Structure formats: C-alpha cells, structure tokens
Amino acid sequence: MSQDPRQHYPGNGVMPWNPWTSQAFTSLDPFGIVSSCLAVQGAWLRRPDRLAQEAAKFWSQITLLQIQSFARFHGQAVEDTIPPVRQDERFQEPVWTESPYFDAVKEHYLAVTRWLEDAIENTPEVPDKTRRKAGFWTRQVLNALAPSNFFWTNPEALYKCLTTGGLSVLCGARKFRTDLSRADVPMVDPAPFQVGRNLACTPGKVVYRNALLEVLQYAPTTERVHAVPIVIVAPWINKYYILDLDAKKSLVRFLVSRGFTVFMTSWKNAGPEARDTELDDYLLEGVLQAVEVAREVTGADQVHAAGYCVGGTILTALMAWLNRDGNGAAPPIGHFTLLTALADFAAPGDIEFFIDRDSLGFLEGLMDQSGYLDGAAMAWSFRMLRSNGLIWHYVVRSYLYGEDPPPFDVLYWNTDSTRLPARMHATYLRECYVKNALIEPDALTLGGRGIDLRRIRQPLYMVGTEQDHIAPWRETFKLCGVVQGPIRYVLATSGHIMGIISPPVDPPKRRYWVGDAEGHGDPETWRAGIPKTLGSWWEDWAAWLAERCGPLTKPPPLGSVRRPVLGDAPGTYVLEK
C-alpha cells in the first residue's frame, strides 16, 4: 500500500488528509503509536472476511477456556489451555495454576494477549514495519495490564499483605509516593555503591583530558607486558565502568592480569555548551586522539582497539576512515575488536520504533531546547524494550510487595546515565538508524572522508550475544560479509551486558560459539557448523590478543613527558552527574 496509513480512518472510509493535519498528527504522535495502530485496525476493517475468521479463532479459544475454568472450579486437574512461556516470571508461582480463580484470570489474560499479538502480526496489506510498530506499542499496553501488576489479582501481593498484617501495603504506598515525586521506578539500591571505591577501582592514572574525554592508563600487575597496548572505546551512552566493575567482574582487570597495557576512554557528560559538538569530533578528537595518546605513552607504532556498543560503531567508522588515507603508511590500529556493535542498522531490534524520521524531528526539538539529550530519557526507552523485566517487575516488587530494590552493581551502572550532545546525537541517529548510511559505501562522510567499510583489512575479533535486544547478533554478524580482513566471531550466551561481562569462573557458568567468520553471510549457517564451548569467551580473546600484541617487554611508565599524569583513575568525568 502506497498511501499514508493514517489516511484510513476506521468506520468512515478515508479521513481528510493534508500537510497541515499531517504535521499536527506527527506533533501529537511523534513515535507513530496511534497511526500504526489505526493502520492495522483500518486494514482489518477493509477485510471483514479475514476479520471474521480471526474473531472465530478468538471465541473458539475463549470457549475452551470456559470449559477449563469450569473443570478447575469443580476440582478437576486439567492442563492449561494456554500455558505461560517458561521465561515469563509473572506466572511462575504454583498458585497461578492451583487456584481456579487465579488460573482463570491468568488464562484469559494470556488468551487475549496472544490473540491480539497474532492478529497484528497477520494484518493484511500493511507494511511490515507498521505491523511491528503497532505490535510493539500494543505489547506495552498489554504488559501494563497484566493481572500480576494489580493488587487484587496478584496472589503473592495478597499473601504478603495477610502475613505482614498490611505492612507490605503500607511500605509499598510510601515507596510509591516517594518515587512518584521523583518520576522514577528505581531498579537498584544505590547506597552500597561508589565509583572509585567499589566500582571502577582498577588502579591507573588519567594521562589525557580534553573537552570530550579523559584517557585512563591502567597500572601493570605483571613484570612484563605485551608491546602493543589495548585502547578500549567505551560507549558514550553510559559510563565506561561497566567494563571495570568489581574485581571479579572487571574486564579491564582481567586484561591487565594477562599482561596487556590497557587504556580506556571516559567520556564527558555533555552539557549545554556541547550542543554543537559533531560526530566527527567524537571520531577524531575522541577515539583517534585516545589511540595517539596510547602510542605516545607506550612508544608503540600500532595499538589494538576494542569498541563496545556505540563505541564499536564509531571504531568501525574510524577503521574505514584510516584505511582511506592514501599516504601508504600503516594505520595506527593494527587489529581491532567489536563487542555487540552494529554497523548495519537495517534491523536494529525494537529500538527502531523510537527512531524514524518523524520521531527524530521530535527528538531534535527536545535537544534544541537544552543542547543535549538527557540520559534518563534514553534509559527509559531501553527499559521499555523489556518492560516486563525492567519496569513492571520493579513496580510489583516495590509497590505491591513493599520490597526494597536489590543492590546490584550492573543495575547501578545502568541508572548512572549520561547526556549526549544535541548535534552529535542527531547525526548519529539520522545517519545510522534512519538512513543506515554507515554500511553503504561512501554514503557517510566523517572528518572529510567517505566511509567505506569494504576498505577495512585489519584482523577483527567480534562478539555478539544471543539474547541481545539492543544490537541483535544476527545484525552485527552482517559485517563479516563486508570487511576484507580475517574475522573471528564469538556468539556468547546471555544479553547485551551480561554476555560481555562474562569472567572465567570455576565451575564454568557460560557457553559460547566461536570460529572463523570471514566472508560468511548467513549467521545461522555459521553457528550450525560450530560446537558450543563451555566457559568464558574472555579466555579465547586473551589468547587471540596475545598472538597479535607483540612480544613481552618491560611495562611502559604511567604517562610520559608529553602526556603527564593528571590524576588517579577513575578520573573526574565519570563522576559527573
């Protein structure tokens, strides 16, 4: 269908449409919530034959549920007509099956939810993205309406109320009042955590600082180190210390213990003064500058660079930028690693429903007012991608159960958000998410050079995670068919964060697939031909790095004459709120 889906007005045929009403509608509905749902509704109303078939399926399911409920209320043990999925923690308590009342509530909720989601997925004559957008926003409503989210239909909340004499309800009400004034649903108790004390506490020094970032150099813990240093490009969407949590989970500490000299980018928390900062600045004055600092301090001709999330995306662009240099000199980065980093944004997961041409205009308007995108806004959008686990789970436990949020370091980091410069972030969203220009040869220009990823020939180590909802691993894998150098790809279990924070433990808890991926185009074919390995992929990466980071030598000093020490790690930028 070539028409604007918002033209179809259910019940009245076609509603009048012109640029003025379109602009007004977009202003009221910048994320396309109403327009996508109206498009789906209108499509079904234009096909009453198909709609009748779907309705018949629904009422057939409801009839079976009535029979099941009748049997349950008469003491008969029957299997659920619609069992909850194993990962759905909302209905795992036995009472949801053992009690006829709660079983009926659960089953009817699941019946309506699954039928509606299936109906949206099967909508005829509507673009696929419109269907998926309507499905996403409908799921947000359905998740909010789950019976587990309400006191009288949550058996655990009722039980806690009875066993505590109503104290759980009183505590929950107090928490709700406090959190309502802060407009937040806390996920973590922040009290036990302090950056520099029990987070980001690997010893090191700040050896460079500019308006964009600080560069940290970590102190060696071995008598000899590999000659080629590692420069880690942390994401600027959150703070770097996800890679340097406590001693047991610190990727930085692990690398240092294996004889590597490690440098880290710590990005400044942007304020109004940074509104005109460009993506080019992050490329050249940020990542490339960190590489040059590491070379100057260590005396190495080349470094190994590793980028996590958006840090990996900008590192990929830098590799293409460096390979565009026509002077014939070897680039300052000899090989690189990408950790859950997208280069092809054609299918970036559910985050795409927050980012299209209309919503980008809305976001640019917000950023124009302040000069930056507030980190809390982005944090909430990421929480909505997994709203049951990252929003409603905490609503239930805080307000219905009266429980305190847990002290969990990863969740503390997740709430320690950052602000993003307006112009840089708008360019990143437009060029990568909306236009998907990074993957197209020379469609994106940064630092005066066209970016063509096919020019990259340096060895690459890539890590994707099986359950990643921010950088889906099948999308990250697409880069394997674009760059020209040798590629070793790792698919780790777990998600975007916990799949990366995967330290070696005894006995091993994690698994991963790993193998050569150069020239591969089909991720599932690649995975099917590789056995699953028990353990942490960190060990495999350390062995791969050791082969390429040169001989063991005396550790370089912390800082140098040109790059004197400016202070102790974790520095000052990471502490800015």
Rosetta blueprint (number, residue, H / E / L):
1 M L
2 S L
3 Q L
4 D L
5 P H
6 R H
7 Q H
8 H E
9 Y L
10 P L
11 G L
12 N L
13 G L
14 V E
15 M L
16 P L
17 W L
18 N L
19 P H
20 W H
21 T H
22 S H
23 Q H
24 A H
25 F H
26 T H
27 S H
28 L H
29 D L
30 P L
31 F L
32 G L
33 I H
34 V H
35 S H
36 S H
37 C H
38 L H
39 A H
40 V H
41 Q H
42 G H
43 A H
44 W H
45 L H
46 R L
47 R L
48 P H
49 D H
50 R H
51 L H
52 A H
53 Q H
54 E H
55 A H
56 A H
57 K H
58 F H
59 W H
60 S H
61 Q H
62 I H
63 T H
64 L H
65 L H
66 Q H
67 I H
68 Q H
69 S H
70 F H
71 A H
72 R H
73 F H
74 H L
75 G L
76 Q L
77 A L
78 V L
79 E L
80 D L
81 T L
82 I L
83 P L
84 P L
85 V L
86 R L
87 Q L
88 D L
89 E H
90 R H
91 F H
92 Q L
93 E L
94 P L
95 V H
96 W H
97 T H
98 E H
99 S L
100 P H
101 Y H
102 F H
103 D H
104 A H
105 V H
106 K H
107 E H
108 H H
109 Y H
110 L H
111 A H
112 V H
113 T H
114 R H
115 W H
116 L H
117 E H
118 D H
119 A H
120 I H
121 E H
122 N L
123 T L
124 P L
125 E L
126 V L
127 P L
128 D H
129 K H
130 T H
131 R H
132 R H
133 K H
134 A H
135 G H
136 F H
137 W H
138 T H
139 R H
140 Q H
141 V H
142 L H
143 N H
144 A H
145 L L
146 A L
147 P H
148 S H
149 N H
150 F L
151 F H
152 W H
153 T H
154 N L
155 P H
156 E H
157 A H
158 L H
159 Y H
160 K H
161 C H
162 L H
163 T H
164 T L
165 G L
166 G L
167 L H
168 S H
169 V H
170 L H
171 C H
172 G H
173 A H
174 R H
175 K H
176 F H
177 R H
178 T H
179 D H
180 L H
181 S H
182 R H
183 A L
184 D L
185 V L
186 P L
187 M L
188 V L
189 D L
190 P L
191 A L
192 P L
193 F L
194 Q L
195 V E
196 G L
197 R L
198 N L
199 L E
200 A L
201 C L
202 T L
203 P L
204 G E
205 K E
206 V E
207 V E
208 Y E
209 R E
210 N L
211 A L
212 L L
213 L E
214 E E
215 V E
216 L E
217 Q E
218 Y E
219 A L
220 P L
221 T L
222 T L
223 E L
224 R L
225 V E
226 H E
227 A L
228 V L
229 P L
230 I E
231 V E
232 I E
233 V E
234 A L
235 P L
236 W L
237 I L
238 N E
239 K L
240 Y H
241 Y H
242 I H
243 L H
244 D L
245 L L
246 D L
247 A L
248 K L
249 K L
250 S L
251 L H
252 V H
253 R H
254 F H
255 L H
256 V H
257 S H
258 R L
259 G L
260 F L
261 T L
262 V E
263 F E
264 M E
265 T E
266 S E
267 W E
268 K L
269 N L
270 A L
271 G L
272 P H
273 E H
274 A H
275 R L
276 D L
277 T L
278 E L
279 L H
280 D H
281 D H
282 Y H
283 L H
284 L H
285 E H
286 G H
287 V H
288 L H
289 Q H
290 A H
291 V H
292 E H
293 V H
294 A H
295 R H
296 E H
297 V H
298 T H
299 G L
300 A L
301 D L
302 Q L
303 V E
304 H E
305 A E
306 A E
307 G E
308 Y E
309 C L
310 V H
311 G H
312 G H
313 T H
314 I H
315 L H
316 T H
317 A H
318 L H
319 M H
320 A H
321 W H
322 L H
323 N H
324 R L
325 D L
326 G L
327 N L
328 G L
329 A L
330 A L
331 P L
332 P L
333 I E
334 G E
335 H E
336 F E
337 T E
338 L E
339 L E
340 T L
341 A L
342 L L
343 A L
344 D L
345 F L
346 A L
347 A L
348 P L
349 G L
350 D H
351 I H
352 E H
353 F H
354 F H
355 I L
356 D L
357 R H
358 D H
359 S H
360 L H
361 G H
362 F H
363 L H
364 E H
365 G H
366 L H
367 M H
368 D H
369 Q H
370 S H
371 G L
372 Y E
373 L E
374 D L
375 G H
376 A H
377 A H
378 M H
379 A H
380 W H
381 S H
382 F H
383 R H
384 M H
385 L H
386 R L
387 S H
388 N H
389 G H
390 L H
391 I H
392 W H
393 H H
394 Y H
395 V H
396 V H
397 R H
398 S H
399 Y H
400 L H
401 Y L
402 G L
403 E L
404 D L
405 P L
406 P L
407 P L
408 F L
409 D H
410 V H
411 L H
412 Y H
413 W H
414 N H
415 T H
416 D L
417 S E
418 T L
419 R L
420 L E
421 P E
422 A H
423 R H
424 M H
425 H H
426 A H
427 T H
428 Y H
429 L H
430 R H
431 E H
432 C H
433 Y H
434 V H
435 K L
436 N L
437 A L
438 L L
439 I L
440 E L
441 P L
442 D L
443 A L
444 L L
445 T E
446 L E
447 G L
448 G L
449 R E
450 G E
451 I L
452 D L
453 L H
454 R H
455 R H
456 I L
457 R L
458 Q L
459 P L
460 L E
461 Y E
462 M E
463 V E
464 G E
465 T E
466 E L
467 Q L
468 D L
469 H L
470 I L
471 A L
472 P L
473 W H
474 R H
475 E H
476 T H
477 F H
478 K H
479 L H
480 C H
481 G H
482 V L
483 V L
484 Q L
485 G L
486 P L
487 I E
488 R E
489 Y E
490 V E
491 L E
492 A E
493 T L
494 S L
495 G L
496 H L
497 I L
498 M L
499 G L
500 I L
501 I L
502 S L
503 P L
504 P L
505 V L
506 D L
507 P L
508 P L
509 K L
510 R L
511 R E
512 Y E
513 W E
514 V E
515 G E
516 D E
517 A L
518 E L
519 G L
520 H L
521 G L
522 D L
523 P H
524 E H
525 T H
526 W H
527 R H
528 A H
529 G L
530 I L
531 P L
532 K E
533 T E
534 L E
535 G L
536 S L
537 W H
538 W H
539 E H
540 D H
541 W H
542 A H
543 A H
544 W H
545 L H
546 A H
547 E H
548 R H
549 C L
550 G L
551 P L
552 L E
553 T E
554 K L
555 P L
556 P L
557 P L
558 L L
559 G L
560 S L
561 V L
562 R L
563 R L
564 P L
565 V L
566 L L
567 G E
568 D E
569 A L
570 P L
571 G L
572 T L
573 Y H
574 V H
575 L H
576 E L
577 K L
